[in-house]
Amino acid sequence: MAETGPIEDSLFEAPPMAEQERMVEAILFASAEPVTVSDLNARMPHGADAAEALEHLKKRYEGRGVSVVKVGDAWAIRTAPDLGFLMQKETVETRKLSRAAIETLAIVAYHQPATRAEIEEIRGVSVSRGTIDQLLELEWIRFGRRRMTPGRPVTYVVTQEFLDHFGLENARDLPGLKELRAAGLLDNRPPPGTLAPDETGDDEQAEMFEDES
């Protein structure tokens, strides 16, 4: 077998790190959704190290108008938090969630993975199928693994879309109740477990989560 020459060896050499940074930057900029390191490596040339390139890129964007942020187990380019007000438009569409949906979402976020029975135990009232369906449709919660208990109940966890919407790296970064109220995401209603049994009334509509359009 003939020896491998320098030209053939060069075909398998990773691009310089500066070029890898540019590749990662291009992929993140063009992607509508956060991208995982494994997906980045799959798109980049053989031998490239997306994780290292991300760290260099993150440092290069420090203090700029946009930043490289981690969302769950993926990465994205986002507007710097202190400049978010520049992206606001005059027309704001308010996404209405019932009080039941808000409390269910909060319980899943703070206690995930949580079964429906666990959500009902914490709230002190039953959870309607419509409430779960609404959060699934918004893609703010998803099905988790089934519990290895009798009946093998399904669990619910928050999604990457939920984390991205609120600028969180993971669920551990969720703020406390005081911070949530200060941000206008919760009001001073009674805490879960003190609600009336009926959770379907129109008067329980709460304009808690706002989407900029």
ZIRAQUI-V413336 format. One record per backbone hydrogen bond with DSSP energy under -0.5 kcal/mol. CO is the residue of the C=O (numbers start at 1). NH is the residue of the N-H. Records with the same first field share a line. If there is no record, write none. Layout:
# ZIRAQUI-V413336
CO=NH  NH
This chain:
# ZIRAQUI-V413336
5=9
6=10
7=11
8=11
9=12
10=13
16=19  20
17=21
18=22
19=23
20=24
21=25
22=26
23=27
24=28
25=29
26=30
27=31
35=75
36=40
37=41
38=42
39=43
40=44
45=48
48=50
49=53
50=54
51=55
52=56
53=57
54=58
55=59
56=60
57=61
59=62
61=64
65=80
67=69  78
69=76
70=72
71=74
73=37
74=71
75=35
76=69  78
78=67
80=83
81=84
83=86
84=87
85=88
90=92
91=213
92=94
93=95  211
94=96
95=209
97=206
98=102
99=103
100=104
101=105
102=106
103=107
104=108
105=109
106=110
107=111
108=112
114=156
115=119
116=120
117=121
118=122
119=123
120=124
123=193  195
126=128
128=132
129=133
130=134
131=135
132=136
133=137
134=138
135=140  141
136=139
140=159
142=157
147=149
149=152
153=147
154=116
155=144
156=114
157=142
159=163
160=164
161=165
162=166
163=168
164=167
169=72
170=173
171=174
176=180
177=181
178=182
179=183
180=185  186
181=184
191=194
197=199
201=204
202=205
204=99
206=97  208
208=210
209=95
211=93
